[in-house]
Amino acid sequence: METISWQDFEQVDLRVGTIVTAEVFEEARRPAYILHIDFGPDIGVLKSSAQITDLYQTDGLVGQQVIGVVNFPPKQIGPIQSQCLITGFPQTDGSVVLIQPERAVENGSKLA
């Protein structure tokens, strides 16, 4: 495993946000959802494509807090532009378990 410096870690802007909408991404090659996540007043609502359909349903995602990388450049994924990366742990079966705070925190809070 390669080590990184503290400055390297500080460059990754990981923030808490609340999912405000979740819909099936019909045009995705692999099953995915389009999420709109509220990262608070300084960042706002960002869109993300998330391949988390194995363990999560759209109606159960709304209101959930997640951890996202908010300082990647936007990435075009089919017809949408993904503005952030939602983090999770890939499992051996290919499913992804979302990283979530164990209690509610203010949207936009930075991981430290």
Sequence and secondary structure as in RCSB ss.txt:
>XXXX:A:sequence
METISWQDFEQVDLRVGTIVTAEVFEEARRPAYILHIDFGPDIGVLKSSAQITDLYQTDGLVGQQVIGVVNFPPK
QIGPIQSQCLITGFPQTDGSVVLIQPERAVENGSKLA
>XXXX:A:secstr
     HHHHHHS EEEEEEEEEEE TT SS  EEEEEE  TTT EEEEEE  TTT  HHHHTT EEEEE  S  E
EETTEEE SEE EEE TTS EEE   SS   TT B  
